[in-house]
Amino acid sequence: YPRNINLYLNKNTCSAHKIIYAPTYRWLMNDEEKLVANFIKNVELINSFLEKYDYDFVLRLHPHTWRNYENILLSSLQNYKRFSISKEKDIYTELHNYSVMITDYSSIAYDFLLTKRPIVFLAFDYKDYCTGDNNFQMPYKDNCAGDVTYNWKDTIASIEKSICDEKYNAELRDKIANIFVPDEYNAENNSERIVNEIKSRIGEC
């Protein structure tokens, strides 16, 4: 996708100790509230991990979700210096900066695969999401390029494994990347290649 041009151009640029949590949008307000509450409840646990490994944590919510919960989130994080909140309009301009991604059901995970860096899929509300919010066109767990977890404790444990072993889940990431973002179709000149192909076909008409 053209949106990934910054990932191609800056794939070797990264803040070594920077995690992004980018959950997908929830259509139902009740599910949205659960997501925010689940995060806030685990801030102390997450912070202990951040302090131990000298990591920073960036929360990236959907803009609609952020506007609804800005006050409670800022209040909950005000005493934790390792947390920040991204309000960048285009997240893809800064995605290359992160060393680890936590998401859930978002397609942003497949973009982040281009970095070959660890991804954890925190699906704490998996059953509710499937039945009340959305559904999947493909088997969810079979197409996740990292551990699928259901709570923050296991999510942190997965990240710790990646910190201790850079090859952890590397083969899985490569396998999923070869399906969704194979090298033969993905490069920094994608847009140019597509435009040239269109011009070529128009010329043949």
C-alpha positions in Angstrom: 0.0 0.0 0.0 1.2 3.6 -0.7 0.6 4.2 3.0 3.6 2.0 3.8 6.2 4.1 2.0 7.7 5.3 5.3 8.1 1.7 6.5 10.1 0.9 3.3 12.3 4.0 3.5 12.9 3.8 7.2 12.8 0.0 7.9 16.2 0.1 9.6 15.2 3.1 11.7 13.7 2.3 15.1 13.6 3.4 18.7 15.0 0.3 20.3 12.8 0.3 23.4 9.5 1.6 22.2 6.2 -0.3 22.2 3.0 0.8 20.5 -0.4 -0.5 21.5 -2.8 0.0 18.6 -6.1 -1.8 19.1 -8.8 -1.6 16.4 -12.0 0.4 16.6 -15.0 -1.0 18.5 -18.4 -0.2 17.0 -20.2 -0.8 20.3 -19.8 1.6 23.1 -19.9 -1.1 25.7 -17.0 -2.9 24.0 -15.1 0.4 23.7 -15.5 1.1 27.4 -14.2 -2.4 28.2 -11.1 -1.9 26.1 -10.2 1.4 27.8 -11.0 0.0 31.3 -8.9 -3.1 30.7 -6.0 -1.0 29.7 -6.3 1.4 32.7 -6.6 -1.5 35.1 -3.3 -2.9 34.0 -1.3 0.3 33.8 0.7 -0.5 37.0 1.5 -4.0 35.7 2.6 -2.6 32.3 4.7 0.1 34.0 6.6 -2.5 36.1 7.6 -4.2 32.9 8.6 -0.9 31.3 10.8 0.0 34.3 12.5 -3.4 34.3 13.5 -3.3 30.7 13.8 0.5 30.1 11.0 0.6 27.6 8.5 3.4 26.6 4.9 2.7 25.8 2.7 4.6 23.3 -1.0 4.2 23.3 -2.6 4.7 19.9 -6.4 4.5 20.0 -8.8 5.1 17.1 -9.4 8.9 16.9 -13.1 8.5 17.9 -12.2 6.4 20.9 -9.5 8.8 22.0 -11.9 11.8 21.9 -14.4 9.9 24.1 -11.9 8.9 26.8 -9.2 11.6 26.6 -9.7 12.9 30.2 -9.8 9.5 31.9 -6.8 8.3 30.0 -4.7 11.4 30.7 -5.7 11.3 34.4 -4.8 7.6 34.7 -1.3 8.1 33.0 -0.3 11.4 34.6 2.0 9.7 37.1 3.7 7.3 34.7 6.4 9.0 32.7 7.0 6.0 30.4 3.5 6.3 28.9 2.5 8.6 26.1 -0.4 8.9 23.7 -0.1 9.3 20.0 -2.5 11.7 18.3 -0.6 11.8 15.0 -3.2 12.1 12.2 -1.4 9.5 10.1 0.0 6.7 12.2 1.9 5.4 9.2 4.3 8.3 9.3 5.7 7.1 12.6 5.1 3.4 12.5 8.7 2.6 11.7 9.8 4.1 15.1 8.4 1.2 17.2 10.3 -1.9 18.2 7.2 -3.9 19.3 3.5 -3.8 18.4 0.6 -4.8 20.5 -2.7 -4.9 18.6 -5.8 -7.2 18.4 -7.8 -7.5 15.2 -6.4 -4.5 13.2 -4.9 -4.8 9.7 -2.1 -2.5 11.0 -0.4 -5.7 12.1 0.2 -6.7 8.5 1.7 -3.3 7.7 4.0 -3.7 10.7 5.1 -7.1 9.4 7.2 -5.2 6.9 9.6 -4.3 9.8 10.1 -7.9 10.8 9.7 -6.9 14.4 7.6 -8.6 17.2 3.8 -8.4 17.3 1.5 -9.6 20.1 -2.2 -9.9 19.5 -4.1 -9.1 22.7 -7.5 -10.5 22.1 -9.0 -10.2 25.6 -12.5 -9.7 24.2 -12.3 -12.3 21.3 -15.6 -13.9 21.9 -17.5 -10.6 22.3 -15.8 -9.1 19.3 -16.7 -12.0 17.0 -20.4 -12.1 18.1 -21.2 -8.5 18.8 -18.8 -6.2 17.0 -17.4 -7.9 13.9 -16.4 -11.2 12.3 -13.5 -12.5 10.4 -13.1 -13.4 6.7 -10.3 -15.8 7.6 -9.5 -17.9 10.7 -8.2 -15.3 13.1 -5.5 -17.2 15.0 -4.2 -19.0 11.9 -3.3 -15.6 10.4 -1.7 -13.9 13.5 2.1 -13.3 13.1 2.7 -13.6 16.8 1.3 -14.9 20.1 -2.4 -14.5 20.7 -3.0 -13.5 24.3 -6.1 -12.9 26.4 -4.7 -10.7 29.2 -2.0 -8.2 29.8 0.1 -10.6 32.0 0.5 -13.0 29.1 1.1 -10.1 26.7 4.0 -8.9 28.7 5.4 -12.4 29.0 5.3 -12.7 25.2 7.2 -9.4 24.8 9.8 -10.6 27.4 10.4 -13.7 25.3 11.1 -11.5 22.3 13.5 -9.4 24.3 15.4 -12.4 25.5 15.4 -14.2 22.1 15.3 -12.1 18.9 14.4 -15.2 17.0 11.2 -15.8 19.0 8.3 -16.1 16.5 10.6 -15.0 13.7 9.7 -17.9 11.5 6.0 -17.3 12.2 6.3 -13.7 11.2 8.1 -14.7 8.0 5.4 -17.3 7.2 2.6 -14.8 7.6 4.5 -12.1 5.8 5.0 -14.3 2.8 1.2 -14.7 2.6 0.1 -11.1 3.1 3.1 -8.9 2.1 5.4 -11.1 0.0 8.6 -9.3 -1.0 7.9 -9.8 -4.8 4.9 -7.5 -4.5 6.1 -5.1 -1.8 8.8 -2.5 -2.2 9.4 1.3 -2.0 8.6 1.6 -5.7 5.2 0.0 -5.5 3.2 3.1 -6.5 5.5 3.8 -9.5 5.3 0.1 -10.6 1.5 0.2 -10.5 1.2 3.5 -12.4 3.6 2.2 -15.1 1.5 -0.9 -15.4 -1.7 1.1 -15.8 -0.1 3.4 -18.4 1.1 0.3 -20.2 -2.4 -1.2 -20.3 -4.0 2.0 -21.4 -1.5 2.2 -24.2 -2.5 -1.3 -25.4 -6.3 -0.3 -25.6 
